[in-house]
């Protein structure tokens, strides 16, 4: 009697499924960060919050051209995937006014939107009533109709929430505080 092998998605319900396209987008974003790092001056490379290997590879890439530079950039992107990019994005935003951090925030919102839609699609059999949150309603509408307008509405709601949170974090304390 043959037994069915269970995939990792079947065994761990907490694991979030990431589509192949999303993995490609994430890899492309990391490559964009690597390209920005390659263009840094030697002084900025020294101040970079990264390990010595990454700094050395960035310094070695200064004289490369064409295909060699592309290979080196991909290698640096691989190093970034292993070590993480949060500190480096903060550094780039502080030093160069990088748009990559903002782009990363938008991609995170898009990922959250897709997670909400995926969760709702998985629970589609539940009743339509008793949904208190507008985002859930938009996700349910998208699950039922597949109209892009509902996807955009979820993004707008998440973006507004992100802006409110950023405003609350940067707002000066009031006299009541």
N, C-alpha and C positions, 0 to 999 in steps of 0.2 A: 504494500500500500504506500503510495507516494504522499509525502507530507509537503505542505505549502510552506515555503520559506517566508518569514515575515520580514518586511523591510524595516529600516530604522524609523520610518514615519509611523508604522503600525505599532511599534513597541514604545515609543516615547511621545505621548500626547502633547507634552509641553513644547516639543521641538517645532519651530516655525518653518514652514516650507518656503524656500526661496527658489523662484523660477530660474530657469537657465538664462533667460533674457535679463533678469535682475542681476544675476551674478556677473554677466557681461558688462552691464552698466556700471556696477561697482568697480570692476576691474578697470574700466575705461577712466573712471573718476580718479582712481589711484594713479593711473598713468599720467593724468593731467597734473596731479600733485608732483609726481616725479619730474615732469618736464619743467615745472616752475622751480623745483629745487635745483635742477641742473643749471638753470640760468642765474642762480644766486652768485654774488661776488664771493671771493675767498674770505673776506671779513665776515659776511653773513653766515657762511658755512661754518666758520669757527664758533659762532654764537648759537648755532642750531641745536635745539634740545634733542639730540639723537646720539646713538652709539658711535664709537670711533670707526667701525667698519663702514657705516653709511656715509660719514663725513669723508673718509678716504675715497670711497667710490665716487662721491660727488666731485671731489677734487680731481680725480683721475679723468673725469668726463669732460673737463674744461677744453682739452685740445682735440677732442674727437669730432668727426664730421660724418654726415651721411648715414649709411647703414650701421656703422660702429656706434654712433651716437644713439640710434634707435635701439640697438641691442642693449647698450648700457642703461638707457632709460627704462627698458623693460626689466632689467636686472634690479635696478633701484626700486622699481615698483614692487617687485617680489619681496625685497627687503622691507619695504613699507607695510606690505600685507602681514608680514610676520610680526613686526614691532608695533603696529598701530599708527594712526595718523592724527589723533586728537591734538597732541601737544604741537606737532608740526604745523597743523592747520592754524592753531592759535598763533604760533610764531609768524607764519606767513601773513596772517591778517594784521598782526601788529606791525611787522616790518615793511610789508609791501602793499598793504591795503588789498589783500587778495580777495577775489570774488568767490574763491573756492569754498570758503567757510559758509557763505550765504547759499551757494549752490548745494552744499552738503546738507544744510538745514532744509532746503526745499525737497531734496531727495528723501530726507528722513520723513517729511510730511507725506510725500507720495507713498513711501513704504507703509506708514501708519494707515493711510487711506486704503491701501491694498489689503492690509491686515484686517481692517474693519470689514471690508467687503468680503474677504475670504471667510471670516468668522460668521458673518450673516448668511453667506451662501451655505455654509455647513449646517447652520441651524434654520434653514429655510422653512422647514416643516412647522416651526413654531407659529403661533397666531400673530396676526398683524397688529392686534390691539395691545394696549398696555406698554407701549414703547414711549418712554419719557424724553429721550434725547433726540434732538433734531438730526444729529449725525446718524444715529441708528435708523431713523426714518428714511433719510436719504439713501443709506446703504440698502435698506429693504426695497426702496423704490428701484434702485439700480439692479438689485437681484431679480426683481420681477420683470423689469422692462429692458434692461441692458442699454438704456439711453445714456449717452455721455454727459448729458446735462446734470445728471445726478452725481456722477463722478466728480465733475467740476465743482458742484455745490459742496461736496464733502471736503474737497481741497480748500475752498474758500473758508469754510467753517474752521478747519484746522489752522489755516493761515491766520485768521482773525484771533484765534485763541493764542497762537504763538506770539503775535504782536502784543496782545494784552499782557502776556506773561513777561515779555521783554520790557514793556513800558513799566510794569509794576516793579521789575528788578532795578531799572535805571531811574525811576522817579525819585526826586529828592524827598526827604522826610517832611511831613507837614507839621504844623504847630501842634496838632493833636497827638503826634507820635512822641 
